[in-house]
Amino acid sequence: MPKQTFFNLPDKKRQTIINAAVEEFSAHGLENASTNRIVAKSGISKGSFYQYFEDKHDLFMHLVSILEHEKMEYFKNIDPPNMEIGLFEYYRWMVKAGMAFNSTKPKLAQAISQVILRERLFYSKHFADAREKTKTFFENMIANAIERGEIDPSIDVELAVMVMETWQNTISTYILDEGMKQEDFMAWVYSTKTQEMIDKLLYVMEYGLRKTESHFKPKPPSNSPQGGENLSLPPSGEG
């Protein structure tokens, strides 16, 4: 995290450095980001940069902490629905609430999303705790859904967690990448067309989890010369 010398800077100077970092990481990612470009856009010397941060990774993690703080403040004013509404309705709320938050900080969210998802930083040691909390949260959601009969009890929970995480990340990446191309990010996010597209993506995920292994049932042995058992999909109209 930043050194105290960074926090001793005037607010405007700190924000100039943050803005330059957001622009750099959005355009080039983390590994290809240039400290030289960041200091040039910030109007500081390279020596000063290293008085504030250990390196560009340290600066990036500071951006993550800023986004986390902003998200916590945002969700303080939002009452989530009761989880008893069902797994998929709650998940839909989570995704759309995250979209709404990202639309308030699109540049910062995009910079962090591009690095974490595209450079697979989410799977690094820096995010081990966050990843474990997310996994546990989804596992509990799935266990409760199985108890309520919402989803197939034969489901592979670990695989289901991976699907839900991946789908959430896919939607977030799409929203940020496409939204940044729009003249009015927030208007685009809340447009009927965008909301319908998200609903369709969520529908695909939902019905992929509702019907899983136990719906692939073996057929009786065939009377054909080849014989043998085959696996068949459930008949159309079963759901």
N, C-alpha and C positions, 0 to 999 in steps of 0.2 A: 504494500500500500504506500501512498505518497509519504514523503518525509515531512516533518513539521515545517520546513522552509516553504513548502508549497502552500500550506494552509495559512502561512503568515502573509502571503501575497494579497493584494486588494482583490475583492470579489470580481471586478471587471477583468483583471489580468488572468485570474484562474479560469474564468469562463472562456476567455480567448484561447487558452491552451486546450481546454476541453473541446471547444468547437473545432479546432484544427485537428485534434485527434479523431473526433467523430468523422470528419470529412475524409481523413486519411484511411481509417479502417474500413469505411464504407466503400471506398474506391479500390483499395488494394488488399484488404484482408489484414491479418496479423503478421504472418510470416513475410509477406512482401511489402509490408509497411516500412516507410523510411523515416527514421528519426530526423534526418536532415530536412525533409519536407515539413515535418511537424514544427520544428523549431523556426524554420523560415516563415511559415504562415503565422506562427505565434509571436514573432518579433522578439525572440529571446536567443541567447547564445546556446551552443551545444553544452558548454560547461554548466550553464544555469539549469539546463534540462536535467543533468545528472545530479544536481543539487536538490531537485524536486522528486525525481524517480530513479529507481534502480536501472530500469531499461524500459523498452516499449511494452513488454509484457506486464510490467508493474503498472504502467499507465492504463493499459487495457483493462486490467482487473479493477482499477479505480472506476472506470466507466461502468463496469458491471455492478459495482457497489452503489453507484449513483442510480442506476436503473432499478435495482432492487429496492432502494429507499423510496423512489418515486412510486413504485408499484404498491408498496405497503401503504403509503399515504393515500393512494387512489382507492384501494380496496377497503380502507377504513370507512369510507362513506357509502359502501355498497353492501347490502344484505344478501348473502347467497341464499338460494332456495334450500329447503330441507332436502337432505339426501334421500329421503324416502320417496321423492318424486320418481325415482328410478335411475338406473345407471346411465342410460343414454341421454335422458333429458338433462341430468346433472352435468354430464360431459359436454353436451351441447352448450349449456350455460357457461361452463368454464372456457370453452373455445371462444365463444362470442364476447365474453367479458374481457378475455385477453386481447382480442382484436380491438375492442373499444379502448383499452388502455394504450395499446401500441399506436393507435391513431392520435393520441395526445402527445406522444414523443417519437414520431416516426423515424427521424434521422438517427437518434441514439439507439432505438430498438433495432433498426436495420443494421447498423454497424456491428452491434453485438451479435445479432442473429446470424449474420453472414460468417462471422468468425467461428462462433460456437458450433453451428451446424455444418458448414461447408468444410471447415478445417478439423471437424470432429473433436473440438476442444472439450465438448461436453463429456467426452469419455476420458478426459485426462484427470490427473490427481486433483487439479484445482476445483473440480466440480463433483468429486466423489461423494461428499456429504449431501449435496443437493440431489444428485442422481439417486442415492439410496432413499431419501425422503420421498421423492417422486414415485419410486418403485413401490415402496410400502403403501403409499396412499392409493395407488391404482390397485394393488393386490387386495386391499381391504374393500375397495369399491366392487371389485369383481366377486369376492367372496360373498358379500351381501347380496349382489345380484343373483348369484347362484341359489342362495337360500330363498330368495323371493320367486324363483322360477323364471327369471327374466332371460337367462342365457343357458345354453347347453351345459349341464354339469360335467360333461366329459372334456370340457375345454382345457387346453394347456394354459395355465394361468400365466406362466412366464412369457409364453408367446403372445397372449392377449395383452399383457402389459407393454410388450415391445410394439405391438400394432398400435395401441392407443398413443404411446409416446411419439411414434413415427408419424402418425396421422396428424397429431397436434403440431409437430414441427413442420410438416409439409404445408399445412394450412397457413401457419404463421409466416413461413418463407414466401409463399405465394402472395399473401396479403401485403407484406412489406415490399416485395419486389415490384408488384404491379401497382400498388398504391402510390409508390414514390414517383411513378410515371404520370400520375394524374395531376391535374391542375388544382383540384381540391381533394386532398387525401380523405378527410373525414366524410365528405359528401359521397365519395365513391364507396367507402366502406359500408355506409348505411344505405346505399342504394338497393332497390329491390333486386336488381340483377346480381349484385355481389352476394347478398344474403341468400338468394336462391341457390347460387353456386355452392356456397358453404354448406347449405342444408343437403344438397345432393352428395357432396363428399362425405358428410357425416352419415347419411343414409347407407352409403356403400360400406362404411366401416361397421355400422350397427348390424347389418344383416350378414356380414361376414362372420361376426362373433355369435350371432343368434343360432346359426346353423353350422355345426362343426362336425367333429369325428363321428359322433353317434348316428349321424344321418347318412353315413356312407355304409349301407348294409349289404352283406353278402347275398348274392342270388343263390337259389338252389342250383345244384349241379345241372349243367346243360345236357340235353339229350343228343347233342351234335357229336359227331365222331371225335372231335377234339376234347369234349368234356371239360371238366374243371370248373372252378368257381370264379365269378367275376364280381367286381364291386360296381354298384350302381348308385347314381344320384337319386335323391328323393324325387318322386313324381312331380311334374309341374303342377302348381296349385297347392302344394304342401306349405308354401310360405315363401 
